[in-house]
Amino acid sequence: MLIPPERGNRSGGRVQDADGVPVGDCIGTSCENGRMQQRQEIEAYWTGQASTFDAQPDHGLSDPGVRAAWIARLAEWLGDSPVRVADLGCGTGSLSVLLATAGHEVTGIDLSPAMVERARQKARDTGIDTRFEVGDASNPDLAPGAFHVVLARHVVWTLPDPLAALRRWTRLLESEGRLVLIEGRWFNPSGQSDGMMGGPWDGGVSEDELTSAVAPLFERVDRYPLSGDSALWGKDVTDERYAIVARGPLPKPMV
Ligand SMILES: C[S@@+](CC[C@H](N)C(=O)[O-])C[C@H]1O[C@@H](n2cnc3c(N)ncnc32)[C@H](O)[C@@H]1O
């Protein structure tokens, strides 16, 4: 939660929240109102996408080949032992349900109630017990150190302040925990980035830039280029797609 104006503090000229996470240059009621309006617009956008979201092969995972490709990748990144996973910006819950089916204990959070309702329905249809809640992944209402894995697929590019979110996500992890980010840069047919959200990584973020953002927070970062793995997407893709797996959150990040 952003601290109210009267509790704001500055360090090195940067406004910080109560956890010491830089939250931007602006503080006060008008800034908070602006952030709330932006959050509502982003939520409305994704709520509008919810009913058709699963039509994409990598979203709905209804194609057995695509599904198998994601099961194999997630096992590679998370390992086989059951762990506690936070799926932030879980959407319709496709990855959450895959992971829960594999024995992991999953908590899914999404800003859009319509997405969360679809995720809950998917879990009911699959007969698995998974917790899905409406919430802001930028500042999740989850216990620090409670998760072995924080997973976010195609989410950081949508956030107004992704760097602050990454720092908060790191704090959700136990000492050996992993941050698994699946991201990309998507282009429209004219070769331009499709910006919709208004954040700094709108339309996607490059593997190099995201790695640079994550590396100071962890002991080790591994990169997995995914553009050439058409089984994951159900088609050949030409844009940049990748995963980053960061291990061992640093108690004192190097930023
Ligand atoms: C491209 S979808 C990805 C959904 C899911 N991770 C997947 O891979 O199928 C982005 C999701 O992030 C959610 N989202 C965007 N901003 C969010 C925020 N601040 N907090 C929680 N969820 C958010 C949207 O509602 C949407 O469901």
The ligand as a Gaussian input file, in Angstrom:
#p B3LYP/6-31G(d) Opt

LIG

0 1
 C       -1.299000     -10.523000     -20.542000
 S       -2.274000     -10.961000     -19.169000
 C       -1.373000     -12.369000     -18.533000
 C       -2.220000     -13.290000     -17.685000
 C       -1.507000     -14.525000     -17.160000
 N       -0.339000     -14.180000     -16.398000
 C       -1.130000     -15.454000     -18.289000
 O        0.051000     -15.530000     -18.608000
 O       -2.032000     -16.102000     -18.834000
 C       -1.912000      -9.702000     -17.970000
 C       -2.707000      -9.884000     -16.691000
 O       -2.148000      -9.035000     -15.698000
 C       -3.211000      -8.504000     -14.962000
 N       -2.744000      -7.260000     -14.331000
 C       -2.337000      -6.126000     -14.929000
 N       -1.943000      -5.228000     -14.010000
 C       -2.137000      -5.823000     -12.811000
 C       -1.934000      -5.419000     -11.473000
 N       -1.458000      -4.222000     -11.156000
 N       -2.241000      -6.282000     -10.494000
 C       -2.725000      -7.514000     -10.766000
 N       -2.952000      -7.954000     -12.016000
 C       -2.645000      -7.121000     -13.020000
 C       -4.322000      -8.288000     -15.972000
 O       -5.591000      -8.170000     -15.354000
 C       -4.168000      -9.546000     -16.817000
 O       -4.962000     -10.593000     -16.320000

